[in-house]
Amino acid sequence: MTLPAFLLAALGEIAGCFAFWHVVRLGGSPWWLMAGIASLAAFAYALTFVEAEAAGRAFAAYGGIYILSSLLWMWSVEGVLPDRWDATGAVLCLAGAAVIVFGPRG
C-alpha cells in the first residue's frame, strides 16, 4: 500500500501547489484555490496509508517520490523536459528514500 499511497500523495500535493502557483504567478482565477485546497487535503490523507512506525519517517521517504513526480509533472503538464541534472538529483533522492524505507531497524 505504500507506493500507491505515495503516488496519490504526490499527485495531490503537486496539483494543489500548482493551483496556488496558477493563481499567484499566472493570474488564474481564484476558483483554482478551491481545487488546490481539496488536492492538498487529499495529499495529507493519502500519506496516512503509508506503512511506517513514525510519521516523520513516512514523510521523509515520500520526499524521493515527490521529487520524481514533480519532474514528471514539469515534463507532462508544463512541457519542460527535465535535464540530466534533474535526473541525477531524482536518482540521488530516490536512493535516499530507499535507505529510509529499507534500512535495517533494531
Beta strands, then each sheet from edge to edge (+ up, - down):
end
